[in-house]
Amino acid sequence: MAKRIQRKDAPTTNRLMAYAIDWALGGIVSGLPAVLIYGFVTQSNEMFSDLYVFEALGYSKWLALFTGLLCLVFSYLYYVVIPYKKFKGQTIGKKIMKIEIVSQQETPVSLKQLWIRNACILLLECPMYVISRYFLQMITLIIRFQVESVWTFVGIALTIVSSFMVIYTKDHLAIHDRLSKTKVVQSM
């Protein structure tokens, strides 16, 4: 029986750079439907701010929710479909930085694991992603109770804890890695 070669954990600097790239590109991709719909309904090329603007301009909250849903779909395409179908465990940022997401058993990451991983990031480490803002705004529009402040505060705290876990624990697993049973390693 052949001995399995254990892959090296991704260097923290590479993870940070991939995060920065994905934060920018993922934000553009995730926000694209909102920018296009806002431009279409207002016939304006002004900078789009958030989903609340639709109601403030006299449009139905359902337009805002539809827009937010499209943003979630585009986010899913960037953070889940691309790493699953196109780049084998890699977002564009991870591909550029030559790192990838694998299961903790070092098998290819599954669609379920990618979905759980990104849901954890969206819900727990939320303040850093454009799509998380839209998600929190959608919740606020549905329940009519402002959840962004508290959820963002908790998200910042969890992001800090998660970052320290990546840097200072032996296995270098973030909260989202632990919950999805994934890890980030150097590409082969």
N, C-alpha and C positions, 0 to 999 in steps of 0.2 A: 504494500500500500504506500503510495507516494505521500510524502510529508507536505502538508499545506504550508505555503509561505505566508507568514503574517505580514500584512502591509503596514507601512508606517503611517501614523496619524499625520494629518495635514498640519503643516506648520501654522501657528497662530497668525502670523503675518499674512500668509496666503488666504487663510479664512477671512481675515479682516478685509483684505483687498477684494476678494470675491463678494463679500457682503456689500461693500461700497458700490461695486459695479452692479450687482443685482438690485440694490436699493434704487439706484438711478434708473437702470433699464426697466426693472420691474415696475417702478413707479410710473414711468412713461407708458408702458404697455397697459397697466392696470387702470390708469386714468384716462386713456385714450377715448373710451366711449363717452365719458363725462364731458370731456372737452368738445368732442364732435357734436353731441346732443345739445349742449349749452350753446355752441355756435350756431347750430341749426335753428333752434327755437327763438333765439334772441337776435339772429342775423347780426351778430357782433363778433369781433375778433379780440374782445377783452379777455384778460386772464381769468380762467375759471377758478373759483375758490372752494366751494363745497356743495354738498347736496341740498343744504338748506336754502340755497339761493333760488331754487325753482319755486318754492312756496312764496318766498319773499317777492318774487316777480309776478305772482298771481297764478302760477301753474299748480296743478294738482300734486299732492304728495305722491300720487301713484307714478307720476313721471320721474320724480326723484328716486323712488324705490326701484322702478324699472332700470333707470340709469345705474344705480348702485349694483343691481343684480348683474347687469352687463359688465360692470367693472370687476365683480367677483369672478365671472366667467373668464374674462381676459387674464386676471391674476392666476386662475387655475391653469390656464394654458401655459403661462410663463413659468410658474413655479412647480407644476406637477406634470403636465403633458410633455413639455420639452425634456425635462430630466428622465421621464419614463420612456418616451418614444424616440426622441431624437438623439440625445447626447449621453445615454446610459449613466444615469445618476448625476448628471451635471446640469446646472443652470448655465447660462452664458458666462456669468462671472466665474463659476467654478471651472468651466472649460478653459477660460483664459488663464486662470491661475493654476491649472493642472492638478486639481483636486476633485474628488467625487464623493457622493453619498453612497454608502453601501449598508447592508444590514450589519448588525453587530457580530453576526457569524461570518461576515465577509463574503456573503453571497450578493448577487445583484439586488438592489433595492426594489421592493414591490410597489405597485400602484397604491395599495392600502397604506404602506409605510410612508410614502410621499404625501398622501392625503392627510394622514394623522400628523406628520411632521409640520406641514404647512398650516393645518388647522390650529395646532398648538402655537405656532408663531403668530398667526392672525389673532387668536384669542388671548394668549398669555403675554407675549412679548410685543404687544401691539403698537406702542407709540412710534416705532421706527418706520413703519410701512404706510404708504399712501393708502393702500387697500384697507388697512386696519381702520384708518380714519373714516373711510366711506362706510365700512361695516358698522362702526359705532354710531355714525350718523343715521344709518338705516334703522338701527335698533331704536334710537331716539325718536325718529319719525313714526315708527310703529307704536311704541308704548307711550309716547308723548311725555317722557321723563328723561331729562338730560343725563346720560350715562358716561359721556366722554371724560369728564374731569376725573372721577374716581377710577374708572377703568384705565385711563392713561397713567395715573399715579401708580396704580398697582402694576401696570405693564412696565413702567420704567424700573420699578424695584425688581421685578422678575427678570428683566433684561440685564440689569447689573449683576444679579445673582448668577444668571446663566453665563454671562461673560466671564465672571470669576471662575466658574466651574470649568469652562473651556481652558482657561489659562493655568489654573492652579491644581486641578485634580489629575490624578494619574492617568485616567482614561480619556480626559479631554472632551467629555460629553456635555453638551448644553442640555437644558431642561427638555427642549424639543427632541433632542437625540434620545434621551432616556425614555421619554414617553412613546416614541415611535420605534424604538429599538434599532436606531441607525447610528452611524458614525461617519465622520468625514476623514478620508484618507488621501494620500498622494495617488495620483493616477498612475496607471502602469503604462 
